[in-house]
């Protein structure tokens, strides 16, 4: 989960209620923001990833204030000002087609405010924006800009400006090669003949999304008025990020001026700041949370979490703030009710049916397998069920196959569900080449594969040995010993398929069925994972042993 840093003095100033430190810490825990470290006034918090509005001090202060029935955020509009115009050139349609924007005026920014603004920007980049691929945020001093703005895509050699933090002009190619941010995010623009560019009416560059801003328009403590842009490939993502940024800055007294984005045949005003409408049945609260609450109690608890509520046809219509990205279903509102009520205020109940717990058969066998592997000198590792698609396919040179993909992944590193464990072990070994050899690791865990168009869950065991001298016989002996200790008889038959070395691999046969494979990893795959020593590996499906 994301971790953020806030300052207690800044937090109290933004809360604007007379709350002592103990009450604040209790409320933070109630809102799923767990303090990890406290040094003086500096607090490190682990926040829940489904509340991006909590990625900065402003959003957390607002949550605490609402929890204690404090005043809500009032959106103030800059009087007498027309929306800032942004013209979108058709050239961006194949690169980064969407942009939204807003101006926040009359700000007083100190050092901590700047720190929080940058922290919010980067946390949104690394989570909801999928490492800037789906969305990237730019923040500038609008007093250094001459609207209207133009969002277009230009050939890299025609782009010239001074990147943020530098004192020399560079073109698009140089920015990707010579700046740290360019090197980190160049993969997003890989293969593109044009790069996005945001500039003003005088040709002054604001940024080259999603890479870096311009030094000419940077925000400082003297900045009073800022303009925000969010560019990307998904309109929902960039609108959500803009809503969070704008409402956070307005917590510091900012006044909103909207932007008008002109796409040629389409014009939109941003930010939209539309409330999220969700219907909630009171019976759902009883069904999900087991709480028998009166209507007045439900209304009060929802309002304590920042929602507005209306009654309509026997149901409650709940309008959630525009920065609440987590409100997707009425169950999310039930969770808010439980949070507002407080887990400590819910009376525990004794189950009506008394049972005696004991491990399932599958759990006992898993433990037995782990004990055997540890007894053979292996160290257990636990890798993520989510994976990068290239790790499962390209790096191990395996055939393309159906994988369960996430519709809205946090990043490309966690975009699909693994259907095998071995690539994750090879990745682990590649990241630990600085440790002593031999390295003997294993993992026993779930995988998800597609069968008949539907996802199926299975339990696999994978193991790997990395050393300066490892042969097929070494890893085959591990497989044979494992099943012997499980009182099972297995056979080995020739096998020829990536990522294993031809002639040095075999199928594992149990009761006439193929359950896995064992062998030496091919040098080509070792190079892709940055491994210098030979690796022997095995992976097998334990479903038949576990009684699945």
ROLOTI-459132 format. One record per residue (C-alpha): x, y, z; residue in one letter; residue number from 1. Coordinates in pm, 1 decimal. Layout:
ROLOTI-459132
         X         Y         Z  residu  num
         X         Y         Z       A  NUM
...
end
This chain:
ROLOTI-459132
         X         Y         Z  residu  num
       0.0       0.0       0.0       X    1
     121.8     356.5     -66.0       X    2
     306.6     537.0     211.2       X    3
     302.3     914.9     245.1       X    4
     468.9    1171.0     469.8       X    5
     279.7    1453.3     639.5       X    6
     353.1    1718.8     900.4       X    7
     136.8    1730.4    1216.4       X    8
     139.9    2111.4    1234.2       X    9
      28.4    2133.4     871.1       X   10
    -237.9    1866.8     933.0       X   11
    -384.5    2051.3    1233.2       X   12
    -388.7    2378.3    1041.7       X   13
    -584.2    2217.5     757.5       X   14
    -824.8    2032.3     989.2       X   15
    -909.9    2366.3    1159.1       X   16
   -1076.0    2189.4    1452.8       X   17
    -956.2    2175.8    1813.1       X   18
    -850.3    1809.2    1817.8       X   19
    -571.5    1668.1    2032.4       X   20
    -302.2    1436.4    1894.9       X   21
    -461.3    1122.8    2042.8       X   22
    -795.2    1193.1    1872.6       X   23
    -620.2    1258.5    1541.9       X   24
    -425.2     932.1    1558.4       X   25
    -741.3     736.9    1649.6       X   26
    -925.0     893.5    1357.1       X   27
    -640.5     814.4    1119.3       X   28
    -664.1     446.4    1215.0       X   29
   -1042.1     452.6    1176.2       X   30
    -999.6     591.8     822.5       X   31
    -750.5     313.3     733.7       X   32
    -446.2     541.3     749.1       X   33
    -204.5     358.9     975.9       X   34
      91.7     555.8    1120.9       X   35
     414.0     365.4    1049.0       X   36
     665.0     610.1    1193.5       X   37
     643.3     928.5    1400.0       X   38
     951.2    1149.9    1438.1       X   39
     867.0    1481.8    1599.7       X   40
     597.6    1641.2    1384.3       X   41
     678.8    1421.3    1083.9       X   42
     444.0    1126.2    1033.6       X   43
     478.1     841.8     783.4       X   44
     140.7     688.7     701.0       X   45
      41.8     374.9     515.8       X   46
    -278.7     467.3     334.6       X   47
    -531.2     246.5     162.7       X   48
    -477.2     238.6    -213.4       X   49
    -847.5     279.3    -291.0       X   50
    -849.9     631.9    -143.2       X   51
    -621.9     840.3    -370.1       X   52
    -766.6    1153.2    -210.3       X   53
    -567.9    1045.9      98.8       X   54
    -235.1    1063.8     -86.2       X   55
    -168.1    1410.0      59.4       X   56
    -215.6    1601.0     383.4       X   57
    -504.9    1804.8     240.8       X   58
    -723.3    1501.0     171.0       X   59
    -645.3    1339.8     506.2       X   60
    -726.8    1664.2     689.7       X   61
   -1058.3    1682.5     504.4       X   62
   -1140.9    1322.4     597.3       X   63
   -1066.6    1385.5     966.5       X   64
   -1265.4    1710.0     966.4       X   65
   -1570.8    1544.1     812.4       X   66
   -1541.2    1249.1    1052.2       X   67
   -1578.0    1495.2    1341.2       X   68
   -1871.6    1675.9    1176.1       X   69
   -1661.5    1970.6    1066.1       X   70
   -1741.4    2193.3     766.4       X   71
   -1725.6    2057.2     413.2       X   72
   -1515.7    2194.4     131.0       X   73
   -1687.9    2483.3     -45.5       X   74
   -1594.6    2518.3    -410.0       X   75
   -1530.0    2885.7    -478.4       X   76
   -1512.1    3003.9    -840.3       X   77
   -1291.8    3287.3    -960.0       X   78
   -1529.5    3570.2   -1033.1       X   79
   -1533.5    3746.9   -1368.5       X   80
   -1286.1    3514.6   -1541.3       X   81
   -1361.7    3308.4   -1850.4       X   82
   -1229.0    2952.9   -1876.0       X   83
    -870.8    2913.4   -1993.5       X   84
    -871.2    2784.5   -2352.8       X   85
    -672.9    2473.8   -2453.4       X   86
    -675.4    2382.2   -2822.4       X   87
    -609.4    2015.2   -2898.0       X   88
    -436.6    1939.6   -3227.0       X   89
    -543.1    1616.6   -3406.9       X   90
    -176.0    1510.0   -3411.1       X   91
    -202.8    1386.5   -3050.1       X   92
    -473.1    1131.1   -3132.0       X   93
    -221.3     852.5   -3198.9       X   94
       7.7     939.5   -2908.5       X   95
    -176.8    1074.2   -2603.9       X   96
    -522.1    1187.2   -2712.3       X   97
    -687.1    1341.7   -2402.7       X   98
    -621.1    1643.2   -2183.0       X   99
    -809.3    1811.7   -1897.6       X  100
    -708.0    2121.4   -1706.7       X  101
    -794.3    2369.8   -1430.6       X  102
    -656.9    2686.7   -1274.5       X  103
    -643.2    2737.0    -898.3       X  104
    -584.3    3097.8    -789.9       X  105
    -511.1    3292.4    -471.5       X  106
    -294.7    3021.2    -317.3       X  107
     -45.6    3069.5     -35.6       X  108
     219.8    2803.9     -83.4       X  109
     486.7    2735.9     177.3       X  110
     750.4    2464.6     159.0       X  111
     523.7    2197.2     311.1       X  112
     240.1    2280.8      69.3       X  113
     477.4    2231.1    -225.0       X  114
     599.6    1901.4     -77.8       X  115
     243.0    1774.3     -41.6       X  116
     147.8    1886.0    -393.4       X  117
     446.1    1702.6    -545.5       X  118
     380.2    1396.4    -329.5       X  119
      17.5    1379.8    -442.3       X  120
     126.2    1414.6    -804.3       X  121
     380.4    1132.2    -784.8       X  122
     154.1     895.2    -586.4       X  123
    -119.4     937.6    -847.0       X  124
     138.9     875.7   -1119.6       X  125
     256.0     549.3    -964.7       X  126
     -92.0     413.5    -886.8       X  127
    -396.3     525.6   -1084.2       X  128
    -191.5     652.6   -1378.3       X  129
      -1.3     322.3   -1422.3       X  130
     341.8     486.8   -1401.1       X  131
     228.3     776.1   -1622.5       X  132
     110.9     552.5   -1906.4       X  133
    -262.9     615.1   -1860.8       X  134
    -222.5     964.3   -1721.4       X  135
      42.0    1221.5   -1631.9       X  136
      10.9    1545.9   -1438.2       X  137
     172.2    1883.6   -1501.1       X  138
     159.5    2177.6   -1257.2       X  139
     277.8    2524.9   -1362.4       X  140
     279.8    2889.5   -1258.8       X  141
       9.8    3040.1   -1480.1       X  142
     147.8    3391.5   -1432.1       X  143
     443.5    3275.7   -1645.5       X  144
     208.9    3152.2   -1919.7       X  145
      10.8    3332.6   -2191.3       X  146
    -314.1    3146.3   -2272.4       X  147
    -465.4    3011.0   -2487.3       X  148
    -264.7    2688.7   -2471.6       X  149
    -198.7    2442.9   -2751.2       X  150
    -168.2    2066.1   -2701.1       X  151
      -3.9    1906.6   -3005.1       X  152
     240.1    1631.3   -3105.9       X  153
     564.7    1730.6   -3278.5       X  154
     863.5    1542.3   -3422.0       X  155
    1122.5    1505.9   -3142.6       X  156
    1389.7    1706.3   -3327.6       X  157
    1150.9    2005.3   -3352.1       X  158
    1089.9    2013.4   -2974.8       X  159
    1322.8    2250.3   -2790.7       X  160
    1295.5    2375.4   -2431.4       X  161
    1479.5    2373.5   -2097.6       X  162
    1366.1    2072.5   -1888.0       X  163
    1282.1    2122.8   -1520.6       X  164
    1597.5    2121.6   -1310.8       X  165
    1832.1    2195.6   -1603.2       X  166
    1984.5    2513.7   -1742.6       X  167
    2024.6    2419.8   -2108.2       X  168
    1788.4    2372.8   -2398.1       X  169
    1732.5    2019.8   -2529.2       X  170
    1532.5    1856.5   -2807.3       X  171
    1295.5    1565.3   -2758.9       X  172
    1558.8    1295.0   -2818.4       X  173
    1803.4    1458.9   -2576.5       X  174
    1538.6    1490.0   -2304.5       X  175
    1473.0    1114.8   -2314.3       X  176
    1844.3    1030.4   -2301.6       X  177
    1993.4    1294.5   -2072.5       X  178
    1731.8    1361.3   -1804.9       X  179
    1651.8    1113.1   -1523.5       X  180
    1277.3    1134.6   -1589.6       X  181
    1338.3    1089.6   -1961.0       X  182
    1536.7     771.4   -1901.0       X  183
    1274.0     641.7   -1657.5       X  184
     967.8     701.5   -1875.6       X  185
    1107.1     685.9   -2230.6       X  186
     932.7     348.4   -2274.2       X  187
     594.3     525.7   -2291.9       X  188
     698.0     710.7   -2611.2       X  189
     895.8     421.8   -2758.8       X  190
     822.8     379.6   -3129.7       X  191
     638.2     712.9   -3156.1       X  192
     733.4     947.2   -3440.8       X  193
     585.7    1246.6   -3256.0       X  194
     597.0    1349.4   -2890.0       X  195
     319.8    1541.3   -2707.0       X  196
     391.4    1905.7   -2624.2       X  197
     192.2    2164.3   -2428.3       X  198
     277.7    2525.7   -2511.3       X  199
     123.4    2871.8   -2481.1       X  200
      26.0    3134.7   -2739.3       X  201
     382.9    3271.0   -2751.7       X  202
     537.5    2928.7   -2809.3       X  203
     665.8    2894.8   -2451.8       X  204
     670.3    2525.1   -2360.0       X  205
     495.9    2412.3   -2041.0       X  206
     579.8    2041.6   -2066.0       X  207
     645.0    1737.7   -2279.9       X  208
     390.5    1489.8   -2136.6       X  209
     432.7    1238.7   -1985.0       X  210
     805.2    1301.3   -1934.0       X  211
     896.7    1638.1   -1784.6       X  212
     789.8    1999.4   -1727.4       X  213
     968.1    2311.2   -1842.7       X  214
    1203.8    2506.3   -1617.0       X  215
    1042.6    2830.7   -1742.7       X  216
     705.1    2762.1   -1577.1       X  217
     804.5    2590.0   -1252.1       X  218
     607.5    2644.7    -930.8       X  219
     782.1    2806.4    -631.5       X  220
     680.7    2938.2    -288.6       X  221
     618.6    3276.1    -455.6       X  222
     359.0    3122.7    -690.3       X  223
       4.1    3243.1    -624.1       X  224
    -182.5    3102.9    -922.7       X  225
    -125.4    2763.0   -1080.0       X  226
    -256.1    2575.3   -1380.2       X  227
    -285.6    2196.8   -1380.3       X  228
    -306.5    1971.2   -1681.3       X  229
    -357.8    1595.5   -1691.5       X  230
    -295.1    1418.6   -2021.4       X  231
    -348.8    1053.1   -2093.6       X  232
    -515.0     768.3   -2275.9       X  233
    -822.1     723.0   -2051.4       X  234
   -1063.1    1008.2   -1987.5       X  235
   -1196.4     861.6   -1662.3       X  236
    -847.7     836.4   -1513.1       X  237
    -738.6    1189.6   -1602.9       X  238
   -1068.6    1343.4   -1485.5       X  239
   -1040.4    1165.8   -1151.8       X  240
    -680.5    1283.2   -1101.5       X  241
    -776.0    1641.1   -1185.0       X  242
   -1067.4    1631.9    -938.3       X  243
    -838.7    1508.6    -660.3       X  244
    -569.9    1769.2    -729.9       X  245
    -812.3    2060.3    -756.5       X  246
   -1009.8    1975.3    -442.5       X  247
    -686.0    1922.4    -249.1       X  248
    -551.8    2264.9    -347.2       X  249
    -883.2    2428.2    -263.7       X  250
    -835.4    2294.0      90.6       X  251
    -553.6    2550.1     109.2       X  252
    -784.9    2835.5      16.4       X  253
    -757.7    2816.1    -360.3       X  254
   -1022.9    2956.5    -593.8       X  255
   -1119.6    2759.8    -905.3       X  256
   -1105.3    2882.3   -1263.4       X  257
   -1216.6    2623.9   -1516.9       X  258
   -1061.5    2537.4   -1852.0       X  259
   -1229.4    2486.6   -2188.4       X  260
   -1073.9    2209.7   -2396.1       X  261
   -1140.1    2237.4   -2771.0       X  262
   -1107.8    1914.2   -2968.8       X  263
   -1238.1    2059.2   -3293.8       X  264
   -1578.0    1895.6   -3306.5       X  265
   -1604.6    1860.1   -2928.6       X  266
   -1575.0    2109.9   -2644.0       X  267
   -1557.2    2022.1   -2273.6       X  268
   -1531.7    2228.5   -1957.0       X  269
   -1303.3    2090.7   -1687.7       X  270
   -1288.0    2002.8   -1405.3       X  271
   -1636.0    1853.3   -1403.7       X  272
   -1651.7    1789.6   -1027.4       X  273
   -1964.7    1577.6   -1076.7       X  274
   -2089.0    1392.0    -771.4       X  275
   -2105.1    1012.3    -790.6       X  276
   -2465.3     884.3    -772.3       X  277
   -2524.1     544.4    -607.2       X  278
   -2844.6     379.2    -488.0       X  279
   -2834.2     213.5    -147.0       X  280
   -3096.1     -19.8      -3.6       X  281
   -3115.4     -13.3     380.4       X  282
   -3157.9    -392.1     370.3       X  283
   -2814.8    -418.4     206.3       X  284
   -2656.2    -273.8     520.2       X  285
   -2813.9    -550.0     728.6       X  286
   -2717.0    -815.5     473.1       X  287
   -2351.3    -712.1     437.5       X  288
   -2258.6    -567.1     776.4       X  289
   -2519.2    -726.3    1002.7       X  290
   -2617.3    -382.1    1134.6       X  291
   -2979.7    -298.4    1210.5       X  292
   -2970.0      80.4    1183.9       X  293
   -3247.1     335.9    1184.7       X  294
   -3284.1     571.2     890.4       X  295
   -3160.1     874.0    1083.8       X  296
   -2850.2     680.2    1191.0       X  297
   -2774.6     578.3     831.5       X  298
   -2809.9     936.7     707.4       X  299
   -2588.1    1071.2     983.7       X  300
   -2313.9     813.4     926.3       X  301
   -2308.1     869.6     550.1       X  302
   -2289.9    1246.8     593.1       X  303
   -2004.9    1196.3     838.0       X  304
   -1809.6    1045.2     547.7       X  305
   -1886.9    1339.1     317.3       X  306
   -2188.8    1199.6     130.2       X  307
   -2520.8    1369.6      57.5       X  308
   -2832.3    1151.0      82.8       X  309
   -3184.6    1169.3     -58.4       X  310
   -3477.2     927.5     -24.9       X  311
   -3627.5     799.1    -347.5       X  312
   -3877.1     514.0    -389.5       X  313
   -3786.0     327.1     -72.2       X  314
   -3416.3     350.9    -148.5       X  315
   -3147.8     596.7     -50.8       X  316
   -2980.0     790.0    -330.8       X  317
   -2629.8     877.9    -218.4       X  318
   -2425.0    1152.5    -385.9       X  319
   -2053.7    1112.3    -316.8       X  320
   -1784.8    1380.4    -356.7       X  321
   -1603.2    1391.6    -694.4       X  322
   -1271.6    1291.1    -535.7       X  323
   -1406.4     957.0    -405.9       X  324
   -1263.2     712.7    -660.6       X  325
   -1354.9     412.1    -447.0       X  326
   -1734.6     447.0    -462.2       X  327
   -1833.7     199.0    -732.9       X  328
   -2108.0     -11.3    -569.4       X  329
   -2346.9      19.6    -276.5       X  330
   -2120.7    -216.1     -80.7       X  331
   -1862.3      63.8     -77.7       X  332
   -2117.9     282.5      98.8       X  333
   -2181.5       7.6     352.4       X  334
   -1808.4       6.9     424.1       X  335
   -1819.9     383.5     481.6       X  336
   -2108.9     336.5     725.4       X  337
   -1907.7      79.4     921.3       X  338
   -1603.6     312.1     926.5       X  339
   -1812.7     605.5    1045.1       X  340
   -1975.8     392.0    1314.7       X  341
   -1638.0     257.2    1427.7       X  342
   -1543.5    -109.5    1445.2       X  343
   -1494.7     -81.2    1821.0       X  344
   -1857.3      28.9    1856.8       X  345
   -1998.1    -285.7    1694.3       X  346
   -2099.7    -544.9    1952.2       X  347
   -1950.4    -889.1    1883.0       X  348
   -2191.6   -1181.9    1859.4       X  349
   -2130.6   -1544.8    1947.6       X  350
   -2193.5   -1772.3    1645.9       X  351
   -2505.2   -1986.5    1682.2       X  352
   -2320.1   -2295.6    1556.9       X  353
   -2018.1   -2414.7    1754.8       X  354
   -1740.5   -2569.1    1547.1       X  355
   -1392.5   -2703.3    1609.4       X  356
   -1135.5   -2579.6    1362.0       X  357
    -878.9   -2805.8    1197.4       X  358
    -664.4   -2779.7     886.1       X  359
    -808.6   -2898.5     558.2       X  360
    -647.3   -3193.5     384.3       X  361
    -497.2   -2962.3     123.8       X  362
    -347.7   -2737.6     392.4       X  363
    -183.1   -3034.8     563.5       X  364
     -26.6   -3150.3     236.2       X  365
      96.9   -2798.7     154.1       X  366
     267.2   -2782.5     492.8       X  367
     421.9   -3123.4     435.5       X  368
     557.2   -3013.6      96.4       X  369
     703.9   -2695.2     244.8       X  370
     870.4   -2893.0     522.8       X  371
    1025.3   -3133.9     268.9       X  372
    1158.1   -2852.4      49.9       X  373
    1305.2   -2668.8     348.8       X  374
    1459.6   -2996.4     463.6       X  375
    1635.4   -3023.3     127.0       X  376
    1794.9   -2682.4     181.1       X  377
    1552.4   -2461.8     -11.6       X  378
    1434.7   -2119.8     105.0       X  379
    1069.4   -2031.9      54.2       X  380
     987.2   -1710.0    -127.6       X  381
     648.1   -1550.8    -183.5       X  382
     594.5   -1353.3    -503.6       X  383
     291.9   -1158.1    -621.1       X  384
      -1.1   -1333.3    -786.4       X  385
     -12.9   -1031.0   -1019.9       X  386
     259.0   -1003.8   -1280.3       X  387
     392.2    -821.6   -1582.9       X  388
     273.9    -990.8   -1901.9       X  389
     621.6    -976.9   -2055.9       X  390
     768.4   -1168.1   -1759.1       X  391
     526.0   -1455.3   -1819.0       X  392
     567.0   -1465.1   -2197.5       X  393
     849.3   -1271.1   -2362.7       X  394
    1131.7   -1319.3   -2112.8       X  395
    1076.6   -1693.0   -2080.6       X  396
    1013.3   -1733.1   -2455.4       X  397
     687.2   -1915.3   -2393.6       X  398
     399.4   -1941.1   -2638.9       X  399
     136.4   -1669.3   -2632.9       X  400
    -165.2   -1787.9   -2437.1       X  401
    -479.2   -1657.3   -2272.0       X  402
    -404.5   -1479.0   -1944.6       X  403
    -646.3   -1319.6   -1701.0       X  404
    -584.9    -947.6   -1746.0       X  405
    -693.7    -662.3   -1518.4       X  406
    -912.8    -397.4   -1679.3       X  407
    -766.3    -113.8   -1472.3       X  408
    -424.6    -225.6   -1337.5       X  409
    -228.8      -5.2   -1098.6       X  410
      76.7     -42.9   -1324.0       X  411
     209.4    -259.7   -1606.2       X  412
     401.6    -461.3   -1345.2       X  413
      70.1    -586.6   -1202.0       X  414
    -144.6    -620.1   -1512.9       X  415
    -213.5    -996.4   -1539.7       X  416
    -261.9   -1295.9   -1310.9       X  417
      18.1   -1549.6   -1330.6       X  418
     -58.8   -1891.7   -1479.2       X  419
     277.3   -2034.3   -1367.7       X  420
     530.2   -1955.9   -1094.7       X  421
     866.7   -2033.3   -1253.8       X  422
     906.4   -1696.1   -1437.4       X  423
     858.8   -1517.4   -1104.4       X  424
    1134.6   -1729.3    -945.8       X  425
    1369.3   -1648.3   -1235.6       X  426
    1288.2   -1279.6   -1191.4       X  427
    1361.0   -1314.4    -819.4       X  428
    1698.2   -1476.9    -889.8       X  429
    1781.3   -1204.2   -1140.8       X  430
    1719.6    -939.6    -876.3       X  431
    1942.6   -1114.3    -621.4       X  432
    2259.6   -1188.9    -815.6       X  433
    2457.2    -991.8    -556.1       X  434
    2388.7   -1257.5    -289.5       X  435
    2604.7   -1564.3    -224.0       X  436
    2564.3   -1883.9    -424.6       X  437
    2428.0   -2148.2    -437.1       X  438
    2076.2   -2006.1    -427.0       X  439
    1800.7   -2262.7    -368.7       X  440
    1446.1   -2119.9    -364.0       X  441
    1090.7   -2250.9    -396.5       X  442
     733.7   -2127.2    -388.1       X  443
     408.6   -2311.5    -332.3       X  444
     113.1   -2098.5    -434.1       X  445
    -189.5   -2042.3    -653.0       X  446
    -193.7   -1975.4   -1025.4       X  447
    -488.0   -1877.2   -1245.8       X  448
    -519.0   -2015.8   -1597.7       X  449
    -789.9   -1991.6   -1862.7       X  450
    -979.5   -2308.0   -1954.7       X  451
   -1288.9   -2306.9   -2171.5       X  452
   -1291.7   -1928.2   -2163.0       X  453
   -1315.1   -1920.4   -1783.2       X  454
   -1047.1   -1859.3   -1518.1       X  455
    -950.4   -2163.6   -1310.7       X  456
    -742.0   -2172.3    -991.8       X  457
    -475.4   -2431.7    -928.3       X  458
    -189.4   -2475.5    -679.6       X  459
     163.8   -2512.7    -815.9       X  460
     503.1   -2585.0    -667.9       X  461
     807.5   -2432.0    -836.0       X  462
    1171.2   -2458.1    -731.1       X  463
    1502.1   -2337.0    -870.9       X  464
    1872.3   -2388.9    -800.6       X  465
    2124.3   -2130.2    -921.6       X  466
    2496.2   -2202.1    -890.4       X  467
    2818.0   -2199.4   -1090.9       X  468
    2763.7   -2570.4   -1162.1       X  469
    2405.3   -2700.8   -1180.0       X  470
    2290.3   -2989.8   -1395.6       X  471
    1964.1   -3157.7   -1489.1       X  472
    2047.2   -3439.1   -1248.0       X  473
    2057.1   -3196.5    -951.2       X  474
    1704.1   -3068.4    -998.3       X  475
    1566.5   -3407.7   -1107.3       X  476
    1691.9   -3553.2    -776.2       X  477
    1492.8   -3285.8    -592.4       X  478
    1172.3   -3381.2    -776.4       X  479
    1226.4   -3752.8    -716.7       X  480
    1303.0   -3701.7    -346.8       X  481
    1000.3   -3477.2    -296.6       X  482
     749.0   -3728.7    -431.7       X  483
     920.3   -4021.2    -261.1       X  484
     870.1   -3842.0      70.8       X  485
     505.2   -3793.2     -25.3       X  486
     476.6   -4170.9     -87.9       X  487
     417.1   -4111.8    -457.0       X  488
     589.4   -4274.2    -753.8       X  489
     669.7   -4052.6   -1051.2       X  490
     826.1   -4109.5   -1392.1       X  491
    1022.9   -3881.7   -1623.7       X  492
     970.0   -3858.5   -2000.3       X  493
    1157.2   -3648.2   -2259.5       X  494
    1030.8   -3293.0   -2307.4       X  495
    1132.0   -3017.3   -2550.5       X  496
     990.7   -2671.6   -2484.2       X  497
    1096.3   -2325.5   -2362.4       X  498
    1224.8   -2205.6   -2125.6       X  499
    1422.6   -2525.6   -2081.7       X  500
    1738.3   -2641.2   -2258.4       X  501
    1668.5   -2903.1   -2524.6       X  502
    1788.3   -3246.8   -2423.2       X  503
    1816.9   -3145.5   -2058.1       X  504
    1453.4   -3146.5   -1952.0       X  505
    1171.8   -3393.1   -1882.2       X  506
     800.6   -3413.9   -1806.9       X  507
     694.6   -3530.2   -1460.8       X  508
     437.9   -3811.5   -1484.7       X  509
     220.5   -3908.2   -1186.0       X  510
     -36.4   -4190.0   -1218.0       X  511
     -18.7   -4160.3   -1597.3       X  512
     -84.2   -3785.4   -1604.4       X  513
     162.5   -3510.0   -1683.8       X  514
     175.7   -3280.4   -1380.2       X  515
     491.8   -3078.3   -1439.5       X  516
     833.3   -3030.3   -1589.7       X  517
    1192.5   -3034.5   -1465.1       X  518
    1517.7   -2934.1   -1631.2       X  519
    1791.1   -2679.9   -1701.2       X  520
    1693.6   -2326.7   -1805.6       X  521
    1823.8   -2229.6   -2150.1       X  522
    2107.7   -1973.2   -2171.1       X  523
    1890.8   -1741.8   -2381.6       X  524
    1638.0   -1713.1   -2096.9       X  525
    1912.3   -1673.1   -1837.5       X  526
    2046.3   -1371.8   -2028.3       X  527
    1702.5   -1210.0   -2039.9       X  528
    1677.0   -1228.6   -1660.0       X  529
    2034.5   -1110.1   -1606.3       X  530
    2152.3   -1443.9   -1467.1       X  531
    2519.0   -1539.6   -1502.9       X  532
    2512.0   -1893.1   -1357.4       X  533
    2320.3   -2205.5   -1471.0       X  534
    1975.0   -2264.4   -1322.2       X  535
    1793.1   -2593.1   -1272.9       X  536
    1419.7   -2562.3   -1214.8       X  537
    1097.1   -2752.8   -1177.8       X  538
     729.2   -2669.8   -1165.7       X  539
     440.8   -2907.0   -1104.4       X  540
      65.5   -2892.5   -1050.7       X  541
     -34.1   -3016.7    -705.1       X  542
    -409.2   -3030.5    -771.1       X  543
    -429.4   -3410.4    -776.5       X  544
    -239.2   -3433.2    -447.6       X  545
    -453.9   -3170.0    -278.2       X  546
    -780.9   -3331.5    -385.0       X  547
    -891.8   -3043.3    -612.0       X  548
end
